[in-house]
Amino acid sequence: MKFFKVNENRFTYDYNQMLRIIILNSLGFFFLGFWLPIIARSNMNATALQISLVVVTNVIGRMISGFIIGFIVDRIKSRTSLVLIGSIGRAIAYFIIYAAFISNQIVILGIGHATLGFMAGVFWIPFNIMVAEKSNKDHRSQAYGKRDSINAVGQIIGSLFGFSIIMIASYYTDNPVILFAAIPIYGVSNLIAGILFYRKVDEKVHFRSSPSDSSENHQTNAKFFTSKSMIIGAFFLISILFMGSINGSIARPFLNIYIIENIESNVNLVVWAYLPAGLLATLIAQNWVLL
């Protein structure tokens, strides 16, 4: 595949191997994002305010971990250890969310979602630093694009697996222990990914560019970042991204609930309508990154 082609002028020899591991970390993103608000509403009888608070706990967890891990990561030698801790923490979070789905306890769901957000920060901050260290700074956008692309691959695989279990099992039982069996499997996959990452990724391997390229690019970047038009453009771009993120965060948790309560009450039909569109969008986004 073109995606896994090694380019010594852009990445270290072990960069693609590092990316492959995070497929196991990404399996549950799409699946959990779909089911969490639906289960909170239909099974836990949560109000709109309670659902909002559950969603916000994840953001708060990320915010707190960002401050803490951002401080720690520059003072600790082993970044693979932080990735391992983050993977273990995310595994625990999936188990807590699974327990909430089974017991229909909104408080436990909030705790699990907050833990998932906090541990996501513990995982992604040191991982992103390693992405930067193992890639040429002139191709850093491609490096992060490949990271997002392989993340999308994991989401597609995990979604197909999780939704298949639900659609097949729903014909025989309505037991949530069986229907949502994919969630603890996602937790185990995070645990395996953390162990593999800790054992196989050599954080001492960094990409080294030639001194002449560095000095030349530094002068070019210095001129670019002092441009007034660039500053104004960056301000508007950040503002648009900020507003888009707010709109998406507000609408996403309630979209599936609105469909079920106002358009189609059969969850299986909603899944059949939502899954192809969601996976297609993810796949298109992945391929767009690789262009």
URGI-V588056 format. One record per residue. N is the residue number from 0. RES is the residue in one letter. PSI is psi in whole degrees, -180 to 180 (none if undefined). NEAR is the number of other C-alpha atoms within 10 Angstrom. D_FIRST is the distance of its C-alpha to the first C-alpha in Angstrom with 1 decimal. Layout:
<<N;RES;PSI;NEAR;D_FIRST> <N;RES;PSI;NEAR;D_FIRST>>
This chain:
<<0;M;145;4;0.0> <1;K;-31;6;3.8> <2;F;-36;11;5.3> <3;F;11;12;5.7> <4;K;130;8;6.7> <5;V;132;14;10.4> <6;N;107;12;13.0> <7;E;-19;11;16.5> <8;N;-7;13;18.3> <9;R;-37;20;16.9> <10;F;161;24;16.3> <11;T;164;20;17.6> <12;Y;-24;16;15.9> <13;D;9;16;16.1> <14;Y;-48;25;15.0> <15;N;-34;20;11.6> <16;Q;-39;14;13.5> <17;M;-40;20;16.1> <18;L;-38;21;14.0> <19;R;-34;18;12.7> <20;I;-35;22;16.5> <21;I;-2;23;17.5> <22;I;-41;23;15.8> <23;L;-25;24;19.1> <24;N;-15;27;21.1> <25;S;3;23;20.1> <26;L;-35;29;20.8> <27;G;-2;26;24.3> <28;F;-59;17;24.3> <29;F;-45;22;24.2> <30;F;-49;21;26.3> <31;L;-37;19;29.0> <32;G;-31;14;29.2> <33;F;-47;21;30.1> <34;W;-27;17;32.6> <35;L;-52;18;34.4> <36;P;-32;25;36.7> <37;I;-46;22;37.3> <38;I;-39;19;38.4> <39;A;-37;24;40.5> <40;R;-51;18;42.2> <41;S;-40;13;42.7> <42;N;-33;15;43.2> <43;M;-4;17;44.6> <44;N;39;15;46.6> <45;A;145;19;45.5> <46;T;170;11;46.8> <47;A;-38;15;44.8> <48;L;-42;9;46.0> <49;Q;-41;17;44.8> <50;I;-41;22;41.4> <51;S;-42;16;41.2> <52;L;-39;14;42.3> <53;V;-43;25;39.7> <54;V;-41;22;36.9> <55;V;-30;17;38.6> <56;T;-35;21;38.7> <57;N;-43;21;34.9> <58;V;-42;17;35.3> <59;I;-42;17;38.3> <60;G;-43;20;36.5> <61;R;-40;21;33.7> <62;M;-45;14;36.5> <63;I;-46;16;38.4> <64;S;-31;21;35.5> <65;G;-44;19;34.5> <66;F;-45;11;37.9> <67;I;-52;14;38.2> <68;I;-34;20;34.7> <69;G;-33;15;34.7> <70;F;-40;11;37.9> <71;I;-39;15;36.9> <72;V;-28;16;33.5> <73;D;-8;12;35.1> <74;R;3;10;37.6> <75;I;143;10;35.7> <76;K;-40;11;34.0> <77;S;103;14;31.4> <78;R;-26;21;28.9> <79;T;-28;22;27.0> <80;S;-40;18;30.2> <81;L;-39;25;30.3> <82;V;-40;25;26.8> <83;L;-46;23;28.1> <84;I;-43;19;31.2> <85;G;-40;26;29.4> <86;S;-43;31;27.3> <87;I;-43;22;30.5> <88;G;-40;24;32.3> <89;R;-36;30;29.8> <90;A;-45;26;30.0> <91;I;-41;21;33.8> <92;A;-42;25;33.5> <93;Y;-38;26;31.7> <94;F;-38;19;34.4> <95;I;-44;23;37.1> <96;I;-39;26;35.6> <97;Y;-43;23;35.5> <98;A;-37;19;39.2> <99;A;-41;21;40.0> <100;F;-36;23;38.5> <101;I;-43;16;40.6> <102;S;-12;15;43.8> <103;N;44;20;43.6> <104;Q;113;17;44.6> <105;I;-32;22;43.6> <106;V;-44;12;44.6> <107;I;-38;18;42.2> <108;L;-42;28;39.4> <109;G;-41;23;40.2> <110;I;-45;19;40.2> <111;G;-41;25;36.9> <112;H;-37;27;35.3> <113;A;-42;22;36.9> <114;T;-40;25;35.7> <115;L;-42;27;32.1> <116;G;-43;26;32.5> <117;F;-47;27;34.1> <118;M;-24;29;31.6> <119;A;-39;22;28.7> <120;G;-41;24;30.3> <121;V;-36;28;30.7> <122;F;-52;27;27.0> <123;W;-32;17;25.4> <124;I;-54;20;27.8> <125;P;-32;23;27.2> <126;F;-44;20;23.4> <127;N;-34;14;23.3> <128;I;-41;13;25.4> <129;M;-32;21;23.0> <130;V;-43;23;20.2> <131;A;-40;19;22.6> <132;E;-24;20;23.7> <133;K;16;25;20.3> <134;S;153;26;19.3> <135;N;132;21;21.0> <136;K;-22;18;23.5> <137;D;-12;14;22.8> <138;H;30;14;19.2> <139;R;-35;17;20.4> <140;S;-41;14;19.7> <141;Q;-37;18;15.9> <142;A;-46;23;16.1> <143;Y;-28;16;17.9> <144;G;-41;16;15.8> <145;K;-36;20;12.7> <146;R;-48;22;15.3> <147;D;-34;16;16.4> <148;S;-46;24;13.1> <149;I;-29;21;12.4> <150;N;-42;23;16.1> <151;A;-37;25;15.7> <152;V;-44;21;13.3> <153;G;-41;22;16.1> <154;Q;-41;24;18.7> <155;I;-47;25;17.4> <156;I;-47;17;17.2> <157;G;-38;26;20.6> <158;S;-46;24;22.2> <159;L;-40;16;21.5> <160;F;-52;15;22.9> <161;G;-46;23;25.9> <162;F;-31;19;26.9> <163;S;-42;14;26.7> <164;I;-46;16;29.1> <165;I;-46;20;31.5> <166;M;-34;16;31.6> <167;I;-47;11;32.1> <168;A;-29;17;34.5> <169;S;-19;15;36.5> <170;Y;-18;8;37.9> <171;Y;-25;9;39.6> <172;T;160;12;40.5> <173;D;21;11;40.7> <174;N;118;11;40.6> <175;P;-23;17;38.5> <176;V;-37;15;37.9> <177;I;-43;14;35.8> <178;L;-40;21;34.5> <179;F;31;20;32.9> <180;A;-19;15;31.9> <181;A;-28;25;28.3> <182;I;-51;26;29.7> <183;P;-27;20;30.8> <184;I;-38;18;27.5> <185;Y;-39;24;25.7> <186;G;-45;26;28.3> <187;V;-39;21;27.5> <188;S;-37;23;23.8> <189;N;-40;29;24.7> <190;L;-45;23;27.0> <191;I;-42;19;24.5> <192;A;-42;23;22.0> <193;G;-42;28;24.9> <194;I;-44;19;25.8> <195;L;-42;15;22.4> <196;F;-45;23;22.1> <197;Y;-36;19;25.6> <198;R;-31;12;25.2> <199;K;-24;13;21.8> <200;V;126;17;21.4> <201;D;105;14;23.6> <202;E;-9;16;25.1> <203;K;-14;10;26.9> <204;V;114;14;23.9> <205;H;155;19;24.0> <206;F;132;19;22.5> <207;R;122;16;25.3> <208;S;161;14;25.8> <209;S;145;7;28.5> <210;P;-36;9;32.0> <211;S;-41;9;32.4> <212;D;-38;10;29.3> <213;S;-45;14;30.5> <214;S;-39;11;34.1> <215;E;-44;10;33.1> <216;N;-31;14;30.6> <217;H;-42;12;33.3> <218;Q;-41;10;35.9> <219;T;-45;11;33.6> <220;N;-36;11;32.8> <221;A;-42;10;36.5> <222;K;-39;10;37.5> <223;F;-44;13;34.9> <224;F;-11;11;35.9> <225;T;0;10;39.6> <226;S;131;11;39.2> <227;K;-39;10;41.3> <228;S;-37;11;39.2> <229;M;-41;11;36.1> <230;I;-44;13;38.1> <231;I;-44;10;39.4> <232;G;-41;12;36.0> <233;A;-38;12;34.5> <234;F;-48;12;37.5> <235;F;-38;11;37.0> <236;L;-46;11;33.2> <237;I;-39;11;33.9> <238;S;-43;12;36.7> <239;I;-44;12;34.6> <240;L;-39;12;31.9> <241;F;-48;12;34.7> <242;M;-39;11;36.4> <243;G;-39;12;33.2> <244;S;-40;11;32.4> <245;I;-48;11;36.1> <246;N;-43;11;36.0> <247;G;-40;11;32.8> <248;S;-35;14;34.2> <249;I;-43;13;37.5> <250;A;-37;10;36.2> <251;R;-47;13;33.2> <252;P;-24;21;35.3> <253;F;-7;17;37.9> <254;L;-48;13;35.9> <255;N;-38;20;35.2> <256;I;-43;23;38.8> <257;Y;-42;13;40.2> <258;I;-45;14;38.3> <259;I;-40;16;39.6> <260;E;-22;11;43.2> <261;N;-19;9;43.7> <262;I;-55;10;41.4> <263;E;117;13;40.3> <264;S;-16;13;41.6> <265;N;111;11;39.5> <266;V;-36;15;36.6> <267;N;-38;14;34.6> <268;L;-37;13;34.8> <269;V;-40;15;33.8> <270;V;-45;17;30.7> <271;W;-32;12;29.8> <272;A;-37;11;30.3> <273;Y;-39;13;28.7> <274;L;-51;19;25.6> <275;P;-41;12;23.8> <276;A;-44;12;24.7> <277;G;-43;14;23.7> <278;L;-36;19;20.2> <279;L;-42;12;19.7> <280;A;-42;12;20.8> <281;T;-41;19;18.5> <282;L;-42;16;15.4> <283;I;-43;12;16.7> <284;A;-39;14;17.3> <285;Q;-49;20;13.8> <286;N;-33;12;12.4> <287;W;-38;11;15.4> <288;V;-34;15;14.6> <289;L;-9;12;11.4> <290;L;none;6;13.5>>
